[in-house]
Amino acid sequence: MAGVGKTTLLKQVAQQAKQQRLFTRQAYMNVSWTRDSDKRQEGIANFDKELQNVGLTTLEAQCG
C-alpha cells in the first residue's frame, strides 16, 4: 500500500486532535523504515523506553 497517503492522513488526524485538545499527550513512531522484524522490534522497545523516561505508561503495560 505504498504511496496511498497513510502517513499524511495520520499526521492530519494528529493535528486535528491537537487543535481540539482531545489528548493531553501524543506519541508517534514511524515503523515503515524497515521490513526487518528484529530491527522493528528493537525500535518499538526503544520507543517504549522513551515513554517510560517521560513518565508515560509503557506499551507492555497497556497491551499485556
CHARMM-style PDB file with segment names, atoms N, HN, CA, C and O in Angstrom:
ATOM      1  N   MET     1       0.816  -1.197   0.000  1.00  0.00      PROA
ATOM      2  CA  MET     1       0.000   0.000   0.000  1.00  0.00      PROA
ATOM      3  C   MET     1       0.860   1.263   0.000  1.00  0.00      PROA
ATOM      4  O   MET     1       0.464   2.290   0.550  1.00  0.00      PROA
ATOM      5  N   ALA     2       1.987   1.183  -0.592  1.00  0.00      PROA
ATOM      6  HN  ALA     2       2.308   0.349  -1.039  1.00  0.00      PROA
ATOM      7  CA  ALA     2       2.878   2.340  -0.622  1.00  0.00      PROA
ATOM      8  C   ALA     2       2.268   3.482  -1.421  1.00  0.00      PROA
ATOM      9  O   ALA     2       1.665   3.276  -2.475  1.00  0.00      PROA
ATOM     10  N   GLY     3       2.439   4.691  -0.894  1.00  0.00      PROA
ATOM     11  HN  GLY     3       2.929   4.858  -0.038  1.00  0.00      PROA
ATOM     12  CA  GLY     3       2.057   5.874  -1.639  1.00  0.00      PROA
ATOM     13  C   GLY     3       0.584   6.233  -1.633  1.00  0.00      PROA
ATOM     14  O   GLY     3       0.154   7.053  -2.445  1.00  0.00      PROA
ATOM     15  N   VAL     4      -0.207   5.641  -0.737  1.00  0.00      PROA
ATOM     16  HN  VAL     4       0.142   4.975  -0.077  1.00  0.00      PROA
ATOM     17  CA  VAL     4      -1.638   5.959  -0.722  1.00  0.00      PROA
ATOM     18  C   VAL     4      -1.995   7.044   0.284  1.00  0.00      PROA
ATOM     19  O   VAL     4      -3.151   7.462   0.351  1.00  0.00      PROA
ATOM     20  N   GLY     5      -1.014   7.513   1.076  1.00  0.00      PROA
ATOM     21  HN  GLY     5      -0.075   7.174   1.022  1.00  0.00      PROA
ATOM     22  CA  GLY     5      -1.249   8.632   1.976  1.00  0.00      PROA
ATOM     23  C   GLY     5      -1.533   8.275   3.421  1.00  0.00      PROA
ATOM     24  O   GLY     5      -2.137   9.067   4.144  1.00  0.00      PROA
ATOM     25  N   LYS     6      -1.112   7.101   3.854  1.00  0.00      PROA
ATOM     26  HN  LYS     6      -0.622   6.457   3.267  1.00  0.00      PROA
ATOM     27  CA  LYS     6      -1.369   6.678   5.242  1.00  0.00      PROA
ATOM     28  C   LYS     6      -0.703   7.608   6.248  1.00  0.00      PROA
ATOM     29  O   LYS     6      -1.336   8.022   7.220  1.00  0.00      PROA
ATOM     30  N   THR     7       0.541   7.935   6.031  1.00  0.00      PROA
ATOM     31  HN  THR     7       1.054   7.599   5.241  1.00  0.00      PROA
ATOM     32  CA  THR     7       1.264   8.804   6.961  1.00  0.00      PROA
ATOM     33  C   THR     7       0.681  10.209   6.939  1.00  0.00      PROA
ATOM     34  O   THR     7       0.530  10.832   7.990  1.00  0.00      PROA
ATOM     35  N   THR     8       0.356  10.708   5.770  1.00  0.00      PROA
ATOM     36  HN  THR     8       0.478  10.202   4.917  1.00  0.00      PROA
ATOM     37  CA  THR     8      -0.249  12.036   5.652  1.00  0.00      PROA
ATOM     38  C   THR     8      -1.570  12.084   6.409  1.00  0.00      PROA
ATOM     39  O   THR     8      -1.842  13.047   7.126  1.00  0.00      PROA
ATOM     40  N   LEU     9      -2.384  11.057   6.253  1.00  0.00      PROA
ATOM     41  HN  LEU     9      -2.162  10.275   5.671  1.00  0.00      PROA
ATOM     42  CA  LEU     9      -3.665  11.001   6.959  1.00  0.00      PROA
ATOM     43  C   LEU     9      -3.448  10.997   8.468  1.00  0.00      PROA
ATOM     44  O   LEU     9      -4.130  11.718   9.197  1.00  0.00      PROA
ATOM     45  N   LEU    10      -2.505  10.192   8.936  1.00  0.00      PROA
ATOM     46  HN  LEU    10      -1.951   9.607   8.344  1.00  0.00      PROA
ATOM     47  CA  LEU    10      -2.213  10.129  10.366  1.00  0.00      PROA
ATOM     48  C   LEU    10      -1.780  11.487  10.897  1.00  0.00      PROA
ATOM     49  O   LEU    10      -2.226  11.907  11.965  1.00  0.00      PROA
ATOM     50  N   LYS    11      -0.927  12.167  10.170  1.00  0.00      PROA
ATOM     51  HN  LYS    11      -0.565  11.826   9.303  1.00  0.00      PROA
ATOM     52  CA  LYS    11      -0.458  13.481  10.610  1.00  0.00      PROA
ATOM     53  C   LYS    11      -1.598  14.491  10.654  1.00  0.00      PROA
ATOM     54  O   LYS    11      -1.642  15.330  11.554  1.00  0.00      PROA
ATOM     55  N   GLN    12      -2.519  14.424   9.698  1.00  0.00      PROA
ATOM     56  HN  GLN    12      -2.483  13.743   8.966  1.00  0.00      PROA
ATOM     57  CA  GLN    12      -3.659  15.345   9.694  1.00  0.00      PROA
ATOM     58  C   GLN    12      -4.595  15.064  10.864  1.00  0.00      PROA
ATOM     59  O   GLN    12      -5.085  15.994  11.504  1.00  0.00      PROA
ATOM     60  N   VAL    13      -4.845  13.791  11.146  1.00  0.00      PROA
ATOM     61  HN  VAL    13      -4.447  13.035  10.626  1.00  0.00      PROA
ATOM     62  CA  VAL    13      -5.689  13.426  12.278  1.00  0.00      PROA
ATOM     63  C   VAL    13      -5.033  13.872  13.585  1.00  0.00      PROA
ATOM     64  O   VAL    13      -5.704  14.401  14.471  1.00  0.00      PROA
ATOM     65  N   ALA    14      -3.719  13.657  13.701  1.00  0.00      PROA
ATOM     66  HN  ALA    14      -3.175  13.227  12.981  1.00  0.00      PROA
ATOM     67  CA  ALA    14      -2.999  14.076  14.905  1.00  0.00      PROA
ATOM     68  C   ALA    14      -3.070  15.588  15.087  1.00  0.00      PROA
ATOM     69  O   ALA    14      -3.238  16.071  16.207  1.00  0.00      PROA
ATOM     70  N   GLN    15      -2.943  16.329  14.004  1.00  0.00      PROA
ATOM     71  HN  GLN    15      -2.807  15.936  13.095  1.00  0.00      PROA
ATOM     72  CA  GLN    15      -3.020  17.793  14.081  1.00  0.00      PROA
ATOM     73  C   GLN    15      -4.406  18.243  14.546  1.00  0.00      PROA
ATOM     74  O   GLN    15      -4.520  19.144  15.377  1.00  0.00      PROA
ATOM     75  N   GLN    16      -5.439  17.628  14.021  1.00  0.00      PROA
ATOM     76  HN  GLN    16      -5.346  16.896  13.346  1.00  0.00      PROA
ATOM     77  CA  GLN    16      -6.801  17.979  14.438  1.00  0.00      PROA
ATOM     78  C   GLN    16      -7.025  17.638  15.914  1.00  0.00      PROA
ATOM     79  O   GLN    16      -7.635  18.415  16.650  1.00  0.00      PROA
ATOM     80  N   ALA    17      -6.533  16.482  16.337  1.00  0.00      PROA
ATOM     81  HN  ALA    17      -6.038  15.852  15.739  1.00  0.00      PROA
ATOM     82  CA  ALA    17      -6.671  16.080  17.743  1.00  0.00      PROA
ATOM     83  C   ALA    17      -5.940  17.068  18.647  1.00  0.00      PROA
ATOM     84  O   ALA    17      -6.423  17.401  19.729  1.00  0.00      PROA
ATOM     85  N   LYS    18      -4.780  17.533  18.203  1.00  0.00      PROA
ATOM     86  HN  LYS    18      -4.388  17.262  17.324  1.00  0.00      PROA
ATOM     87  CA  LYS    18      -4.015  18.507  18.986  1.00  0.00      PROA
ATOM     88  C   LYS    18      -4.766  19.838  19.069  1.00  0.00      PROA
ATOM     89  O   LYS    18      -4.857  20.435  20.142  1.00  0.00      PROA
ATOM     90  N   GLN    19      -5.296  20.295  17.950  1.00  0.00      PROA
ATOM     91  HN  GLN    19      -5.222  19.810  17.079  1.00  0.00      PROA
ATOM     92  CA  GLN    19      -6.029  21.559  17.925  1.00  0.00      PROA
ATOM     93  C   GLN    19      -7.282  21.501  18.800  1.00  0.00      PROA
ATOM     94  O   GLN    19      -7.638  22.484  19.451  1.00  0.00      PROA
ATOM     95  N   GLN    20      -7.942  20.351  18.812  1.00  0.00      PROA
ATOM     96  HN  GLN    20      -7.653  19.552  18.284  1.00  0.00      PROA
ATOM     97  CA  GLN    20      -9.164  20.193  19.597  1.00  0.00      PROA
ATOM     98  C   GLN    20      -8.884  19.748  21.036  1.00  0.00      PROA
ATOM     99  O   GLN    20      -9.801  19.545  21.831  1.00  0.00      PROA
ATOM    100  N   ARG    21      -7.596  19.605  21.345  1.00  0.00      PROA
ATOM    101  HN  ARG    21      -6.851  19.770  20.699  1.00  0.00      PROA
ATOM    102  CA  ARG    21      -7.156  19.198  22.678  1.00  0.00      PROA
ATOM    103  C   ARG    21      -7.859  17.927  23.156  1.00  0.00      PROA
ATOM    104  O   ARG    21      -8.367  17.861  24.275  1.00  0.00      PROA
ATOM    105  N   LEU    22      -7.875  16.915  22.272  1.00  0.00      PROA
ATOM    106  HN  LEU    22      -7.463  16.969  21.362  1.00  0.00      PROA
ATOM    107  CA  LEU    22      -8.525  15.648  22.600  1.00  0.00      PROA
ATOM    108  C   LEU    22      -7.672  14.786  23.528  1.00  0.00      PROA
ATOM    109  O   LEU    22      -8.198  13.941  24.253  1.00  0.00      PROA
ATOM    110  N   PHE    23      -6.367  15.000  23.505  1.00  0.00      PROA
ATOM    111  HN  PHE    23      -5.940  15.686  22.916  1.00  0.00      PROA
ATOM    112  CA  PHE    23      -5.439  14.218  24.315  1.00  0.00      PROA
ATOM    113  C   PHE    23      -4.464  15.151  25.020  1.00  0.00      PROA
ATOM    114  O   PHE    23      -4.154  16.230  24.517  1.00  0.00      PROA
ATOM    115  N   THR    24      -3.982  14.732  26.185  1.00  0.00      PROA
ATOM    116  HN  THR    24      -4.234  13.855  26.594  1.00  0.00      PROA
ATOM    117  CA  THR    24      -3.013  15.551  26.899  1.00  0.00      PROA
ATOM    118  C   THR    24      -1.597  15.330  26.369  1.00  0.00      PROA
ATOM    119  O   THR    24      -0.743  16.208  26.490  1.00  0.00      PROA
ATOM    120  N   ARG    25      -1.351  14.163  25.786  1.00  0.00      PROA
ATOM    121  HN  ARG    25      -2.045  13.450  25.688  1.00  0.00      PROA
ATOM    122  CA  ARG    25      -0.033  13.858  25.213  1.00  0.00      PROA
ATOM    123  C   ARG    25      -0.223  13.058  23.944  1.00  0.00      PROA
ATOM    124  O   ARG    25      -1.257  12.422  23.738  1.00  0.00      PROA
ATOM    125  N   GLN    26       0.786  13.100  23.101  1.00  0.00      PROA
ATOM    126  HN  GLN    26       1.626  13.616  23.268  1.00  0.00      PROA
ATOM    127  CA  GLN    26       0.733  12.294  21.890  1.00  0.00      PROA
ATOM    128  C   GLN    26       2.108  11.734  21.588  1.00  0.00      PROA
ATOM    129  O   GLN    26       3.130  12.306  21.966  1.00  0.00      PROA
ATOM    130  N   ALA    27       2.112  10.623  20.911  1.00  0.00      PROA
ATOM    131  HN  ALA    27       1.282  10.158  20.604  1.00  0.00      PROA
ATOM    132  CA  ALA    27       3.361   9.976  20.520  1.00  0.00      PROA
ATOM    133  C   ALA    27       3.200   9.423  19.111  1.00  0.00      PROA
ATOM    134  O   ALA    27       2.112   9.005  18.715  1.00  0.00      PROA
ATOM    135  N   TYR    28       4.272   9.426  18.377  1.00  0.00      PROA
ATOM    136  HN  TYR    28       5.156   9.765  18.699  1.00  0.00      PROA
ATOM    137  CA  TYR    28       4.259   8.926  17.005  1.00  0.00      PROA
ATOM    138  C   TYR    28       5.540   8.160  16.757  1.00  0.00      PROA
ATOM    139  O   TYR    28       6.627   8.603  17.128  1.00  0.00      PROA
ATOM    140  N   MET    29       5.401   7.014  16.129  1.00  0.00      PROA
ATOM    141  HN  MET    29       4.518   6.655  15.828  1.00  0.00      PROA
ATOM    142  CA  MET    29       6.580   6.235  15.770  1.00  0.00      PROA
ATOM    143  C   MET    29       6.373   5.680  14.374  1.00  0.00      PROA
ATOM    144  O   MET    29       5.404   4.960  14.132  1.00  0.00      PROA
ATOM    145  N   ASN    30       7.258   6.001  13.465  1.00  0.00      PROA
ATOM    146  HN  ASN    30       8.045   6.587  13.662  1.00  0.00      PROA
ATOM    147  CA  ASN    30       7.196   5.501  12.101  1.00  0.00      PROA
ATOM    148  C   ASN    30       7.903   4.155  12.055  1.00  0.00      PROA
ATOM    149  O   ASN    30       9.110   4.082  12.285  1.00  0.00      PROA
ATOM    150  N   VAL    31       7.165   3.085  11.760  1.00  0.00      PROA
ATOM    151  HN  VAL    31       6.184   3.144  11.573  1.00  0.00      PROA
ATOM    152  CA  VAL    31       7.777   1.755  11.712  1.00  0.00      PROA
ATOM    153  C   VAL    31       7.960   1.258  10.288  1.00  0.00      PROA
ATOM    154  O   VAL    31       8.366   0.115  10.078  1.00  0.00      PROA
ATOM    155  N   SER    32       7.670   2.091   9.321  1.00  0.00      PROA
ATOM    156  HN  SER    32       7.339   3.019   9.491  1.00  0.00      PROA
ATOM    157  CA  SER    32       7.782   1.639   7.935  1.00  0.00      PROA
ATOM    158  C   SER    32       9.211   1.714   7.397  1.00  0.00      PROA
ATOM    159  O   SER    32       9.456   1.340   6.250  1.00  0.00      PROA
ATOM    160  N   TRP    33      10.142   2.185   8.196  1.00  0.00      PROA
ATOM    161  HN  TRP    33       9.944   2.488   9.128  1.00  0.00      PROA
ATOM    162  CA  TRP    33      11.508   2.360   7.728  1.00  0.00      PROA
ATOM    163  C   TRP    33      12.246   1.046   7.525  1.00  0.00      PROA
ATOM    164  O   TRP    33      13.302   1.040   6.893  1.00  0.00      PROA
ATOM    165  N   THR    34      11.727  -0.073   8.041  1.00  0.00      PROA
ATOM    166  HN  THR    34      10.869  -0.067   8.554  1.00  0.00      PROA
ATOM    167  CA  THR    34      12.404  -1.348   7.840  1.00  0.00      PROA
ATOM    168  C   THR    34      11.406  -2.488   7.765  1.00  0.00      PROA
ATOM    169  O   THR    34      10.366  -2.463   8.424  1.00  0.00      PROA
ATOM    170  N   ARG    35      11.729  -3.481   6.962  1.00  0.00      PROA
ATOM    171  HN  ARG    35      12.574  -3.501   6.427  1.00  0.00      PROA
ATOM    172  CA  ARG    35      10.920  -4.696   6.912  1.00  0.00      PROA
ATOM    173  C   ARG    35      11.538  -5.775   7.799  1.00  0.00      PROA
ATOM    174  O   ARG    35      10.963  -6.851   7.965  1.00  0.00      PROA
ATOM    175  N   ASP    36      12.691  -5.490   8.360  1.00  0.00      PROA
ATOM    176  HN  ASP    36      13.158  -4.616   8.225  1.00  0.00      PROA
ATOM    177  CA  ASP    36      13.378  -6.427   9.247  1.00  0.00      PROA
ATOM    178  C   ASP    36      12.672  -6.441  10.599  1.00  0.00      PROA
ATOM    179  O   ASP    36      12.705  -5.447  11.325  1.00  0.00      PROA
ATOM    180  N   SER    37      12.037  -7.554  10.941  1.00  0.00      PROA
ATOM    181  HN  SER    37      12.010  -8.361  10.351  1.00  0.00      PROA
ATOM    182  CA  SER    37      11.228  -7.606  12.164  1.00  0.00      PROA
ATOM    183  C   SER    37      12.062  -7.407  13.423  1.00  0.00      PROA
ATOM    184  O   SER    37      11.570  -6.833  14.395  1.00  0.00      PROA
ATOM    185  N   ASP    38      13.313  -7.867  13.432  1.00  0.00      PROA
ATOM    186  HN  ASP    38      13.713  -8.333  12.643  1.00  0.00      PROA
ATOM    187  CA  ASP    38      14.166  -7.667  14.613  1.00  0.00      PROA
ATOM    188  C   ASP    38      14.462  -6.184  14.820  1.00  0.00      PROA
ATOM    189  O   ASP    38      14.403  -5.693  15.947  1.00  0.00      PROA
ATOM    190  N   LYS    39      14.779  -5.474  13.748  1.00  0.00      PROA
ATOM    191  HN  LYS    39      14.828  -5.873  12.832  1.00  0.00      PROA
ATOM    192  CA  LYS    39      15.045  -4.035  13.861  1.00  0.00      PROA
ATOM    193  C   LYS    39      13.789  -3.275  14.254  1.00  0.00      PROA
ATOM    194  O   LYS    39      13.847  -2.329  15.039  1.00  0.00      PROA
ATOM    195  N   ARG    40      12.658  -3.690  13.711  1.00  0.00      PROA
ATOM    196  HN  ARG    40      12.610  -4.459  13.073  1.00  0.00      PROA
ATOM    197  CA  ARG    40      11.396  -3.032  14.046  1.00  0.00      PROA
ATOM    198  C   ARG    40      11.084  -3.245  15.524  1.00  0.00      PROA
ATOM    199  O   ARG    40      10.670  -2.311  16.211  1.00  0.00      PROA
ATOM    200  N   GLN    41      11.279  -4.472  16.018  1.00  0.00      PROA
ATOM    201  HN  GLN    41      11.616  -5.231  15.460  1.00  0.00      PROA
ATOM    202  CA  GLN    41      11.028  -4.757  17.433  1.00  0.00      PROA
ATOM    203  C   GLN    41      11.976  -3.954  18.321  1.00  0.00      PROA
ATOM    204  O   GLN    41      11.579  -3.468  19.380  1.00  0.00      PROA
ATOM    205  N   GLU    42      13.217  -3.816  17.890  1.00  0.00      PROA
ATOM    206  HN  GLU    42      13.540  -4.211  17.029  1.00  0.00      PROA
ATOM    207  CA  GLU    42      14.188  -3.005  18.640  1.00  0.00      PROA
ATOM    208  C   GLU    42      13.729  -1.547  18.691  1.00  0.00      PROA
ATOM    209  O   GLU    42      13.844  -0.899  19.731  1.00  0.00      PROA
ATOM    210  N   GLY    43      13.211  -1.030  17.581  1.00  0.00      PROA
ATOM    211  HN  GLY    43      13.117  -1.556  16.736  1.00  0.00      PROA
ATOM    212  CA  GLY    43      12.707   0.335  17.545  1.00  0.00      PROA
ATOM    213  C   GLY    43      11.523   0.523  18.482  1.00  0.00      PROA
ATOM    214  O   GLY    43      11.414   1.551  19.150  1.00  0.00      PROA
ATOM    215  N   ILE    44      10.638  -0.463  18.533  1.00  0.00      PROA
ATOM    216  HN  ILE    44      10.726  -1.299  17.990  1.00  0.00      PROA
ATOM    217  CA  ILE    44       9.489  -0.390  19.434  1.00  0.00      PROA
ATOM    218  C   ILE    44       9.959  -0.425  20.883  1.00  0.00      PROA
ATOM    219  O   ILE    44       9.429   0.306  21.720  1.00  0.00      PROA
ATOM    220  N   ALA    45      10.945  -1.264  21.191  1.00  0.00      PROA
ATOM    221  HN  ALA    45      11.375  -1.859  20.511  1.00  0.00      PROA
ATOM    222  CA  ALA    45      11.484  -1.335  22.557  1.00  0.00      PROA
ATOM    223  C   ALA    45      12.113  -0.006  22.955  1.00  0.00      PROA
ATOM    224  O   ALA    45      11.927   0.449  24.084  1.00  0.00      PROA
ATOM    225  N   ASN    46      12.852   0.622  22.046  1.00  0.00      PROA
ATOM    226  HN  ASN    46      13.003   0.252  21.130  1.00  0.00      PROA
ATOM    227  CA  ASN    46      13.458   1.931  22.338  1.00  0.00      PROA
ATOM    228  C   ASN    46      12.386   2.995  22.554  1.00  0.00      PROA
ATOM    229  O   ASN    46      12.521   3.852  23.427  1.00  0.00      PROA
ATOM    230  N   PHE    47      11.336   2.936  21.765  1.00  0.00      PROA
ATOM    231  HN  PHE    47      11.227   2.240  21.055  1.00  0.00      PROA
ATOM    232  CA  PHE    47      10.226   3.871  21.910  1.00  0.00      PROA
ATOM    233  C   PHE    47       9.568   3.685  23.277  1.00  0.00      PROA
ATOM    234  O   PHE    47       9.224   4.664  23.941  1.00  0.00      PROA
ATOM    235  N   ASP    48       9.396   2.440  23.694  1.00  0.00      PROA
ATOM    236  HN  ASP    48       9.676   1.646  23.156  1.00  0.00      PROA
ATOM    237  CA  ASP    48       8.801   2.143  24.997  1.00  0.00      PROA
ATOM    238  C   ASP    48       9.663   2.718  26.126  1.00  0.00      PROA
ATOM    239  O   ASP    48       9.136   3.251  27.102  1.00  0.00      PROA
ATOM    240  N   LYS    49      10.974   2.609  25.992  1.00  0.00      PROA
ATOM    241  HN  LYS    49      11.402   2.176  25.199  1.00  0.00      PROA
ATOM    242  CA  LYS    49      11.874   3.180  26.997  1.00  0.00      PROA
ATOM    243  C   LYS    49      11.738   4.700  27.054  1.00  0.00      PROA
ATOM    244  O   LYS    49      11.762   5.291  28.134  1.00  0.00      PROA
ATOM    245  N   GLU    50      11.595   5.326  25.895  1.00  0.00      PROA
ATOM    246  HN  GLU    50      11.575   4.846  25.017  1.00  0.00      PROA
ATOM    247  CA  GLU    50      11.414   6.779  25.860  1.00  0.00      PROA
ATOM    248  C   GLU    50      10.110   7.179  26.558  1.00  0.00      PROA
ATOM    249  O   GLU    50      10.065   8.192  27.257  1.00  0.00      PROA
ATOM    250  N   LEU    51       9.057   6.391  26.372  1.00  0.00      PROA
ATOM    251  HN  LEU    51       9.094   5.568  25.805  1.00  0.00      PROA
ATOM    252  CA  LEU    51       7.799   6.657  27.063  1.00  0.00      PROA
ATOM    253  C   LEU    51       7.993   6.600  28.573  1.00  0.00      PROA
ATOM    254  O   LEU    51       7.485   7.451  29.303  1.00  0.00      PROA
ATOM    255  N   GLN    52       8.724   5.600  29.034  1.00  0.00      PROA
ATOM    256  HN  GLN    52       9.137   4.908  28.440  1.00  0.00      PROA
ATOM    257  CA  GLN    52       8.992   5.468  30.464  1.00  0.00      PROA
ATOM    258  C   GLN    52       9.779   6.664  30.975  1.00  0.00      PROA
ATOM    259  O   GLN    52       9.522   7.146  32.078  1.00  0.00      PROA
ATOM    260  N   ASN    53      10.729   7.148  30.195  1.00  0.00      PROA
ATOM    261  HN  ASN    53      10.938   6.757  29.299  1.00  0.00      PROA
ATOM    262  CA  ASN    53      11.568   8.270  30.608  1.00  0.00      PROA
ATOM    263  C   ASN    53      10.775   9.555  30.815  1.00  0.00      PROA
ATOM    264  O   ASN    53      11.174  10.411  31.604  1.00  0.00      PROA
ATOM    265  N   VAL    54       9.659   9.693  30.113  1.00  0.00      PROA
ATOM    266  HN  VAL    54       9.334   8.997  29.471  1.00  0.00      PROA
ATOM    267  CA  VAL    54       8.842  10.898  30.287  1.00  0.00      PROA
ATOM    268  C   VAL    54       7.619  10.628  31.164  1.00  0.00      PROA
ATOM    269  O   VAL    54       6.720  11.464  31.261  1.00  0.00      PROA
ATOM    270  N   GLY    55       7.590   9.455  31.801  1.00  0.00      PROA
ATOM    271  HN  GLY    55       8.320   8.776  31.722  1.00  0.00      PROA
ATOM    272  CA  GLY    55       6.553   9.156  32.770  1.00  0.00      PROA
ATOM    273  C   GLY    55       5.242   8.637  32.210  1.00  0.00      PROA
ATOM    274  O   GLY    55       4.214   8.684  32.886  1.00  0.00      PROA
ATOM    275  N   LEU    56       5.270   8.141  30.980  1.00  0.00      PROA
ATOM    276  HN  LEU    56       6.105   8.103  30.432  1.00  0.00      PROA
ATOM    277  CA  LEU    56       4.055   7.583  30.402  1.00  0.00      PROA
ATOM    278  C   LEU    56       3.998   6.077  30.646  1.00  0.00      PROA
ATOM    279  O   LEU    56       5.030   5.426  30.809  1.00  0.00      PROA
ATOM    280  N   THR    57       2.789   5.535  30.670  1.00  0.00      PROA
ATOM    281  HN  THR    57       1.950   6.064  30.538  1.00  0.00      PROA
ATOM    282  CA  THR    57       2.610   4.101  30.822  1.00  0.00      PROA
ATOM    283  C   THR    57       3.260   3.398  29.641  1.00  0.00      PROA
ATOM    284  O   THR    57       3.166   3.863  28.505  1.00  0.00      PROA
ATOM    285  N   THR    58       3.908   2.299  29.906  1.00  0.00      PROA
ATOM    286  HN  THR    58       3.984   1.921  30.828  1.00  0.00      PROA
ATOM    287  CA  THR    58       4.600   1.594  28.840  1.00  0.00      PROA
ATOM    288  C   THR    58       3.621   0.851  27.954  1.00  0.00      PROA
ATOM    289  O   THR    58       2.496   0.551  28.352  1.00  0.00      PROA
ATOM    290  N   LEU    59       4.072   0.562  26.746  1.00  0.00      PROA
ATOM    291  HN  LEU    59       4.986   0.806  26.423  1.00  0.00      PROA
ATOM    292  CA  LEU    59       3.249  -0.195  25.798  1.00  0.00      PROA
ATOM    293  C   LEU    59       2.936  -1.575  26.346  1.00  0.00      PROA
ATOM    294  O   LEU    59       1.821  -2.066  26.174  1.00  0.00      PROA
ATOM    295  N   GLU    60       3.886  -2.201  26.993  1.00  0.00      PROA
ATOM    296  HN  GLU    60       4.792  -1.802  27.132  1.00  0.00      PROA
ATOM    297  CA  GLU    60       3.683  -3.538  27.526  1.00  0.00      PROA
ATOM    298  C   GLU    60       2.570  -3.543  28.581  1.00  0.00      PROA
ATOM    299  O   GLU    60       1.745  -4.456  28.603  1.00  0.00      PROA
ATOM    300  N   ALA    61       2.545  -2.554  29.432  1.00  0.00      PROA
ATOM    301  HN  ALA    61       3.215  -1.812  29.414  1.00  0.00      PROA
ATOM    302  CA  ALA    61       1.519  -2.476  30.465  1.00  0.00      PROA
ATOM    303  C   ALA    61       0.132  -2.276  29.853  1.00  0.00      PROA
ATOM    304  O   ALA    61      -0.859  -2.792  30.369  1.00  0.00      PROA
ATOM    305  N   GLN    62       0.068  -1.530  28.761  1.00  0.00      PROA
ATOM    306  HN  GLN    62       0.874  -1.110  28.342  1.00  0.00      PROA
ATOM    307  CA  GLN    62      -1.210  -1.283  28.109  1.00  0.00      PROA
ATOM    308  C   GLN    62      -1.687  -2.493  27.338  1.00  0.00      PROA
ATOM    309  O   GLN    62      -2.888  -2.756  27.280  1.00  0.00      PROA
ATOM    310  N   CYS    63      -0.763  -3.239  26.741  1.00  0.00      PROA
ATOM    311  HN  CYS    63       0.213  -3.026  26.788  1.00  0.00      PROA
ATOM    312  CA  CYS    63      -1.145  -4.368  25.886  1.00  0.00      PROA
ATOM    313  C   CYS    63      -1.173  -5.693  26.639  1.00  0.00      PROA
ATOM    314  O   CYS    63      -1.869  -6.622  26.232  1.00  0.00      PROA
ATOM    315  N   GLY    64      -0.433  -5.784  27.715  1.00  0.00      PROA
ATOM    316  HN  GLY    64       0.133  -5.028  28.045  1.00  0.00      PROA
ATOM    317  CA  GLY    64      -0.290  -7.059  28.413  1.00  0.00      PROA
ATOM    318  C   GLY    64      -1.328  -7.243  29.396  1.00  0.00      PROA
ATOM    319  OT1 GLY    64      -1.358  -8.268  30.078  1.00  0.00      PROA
TER     320      GLY     64
END
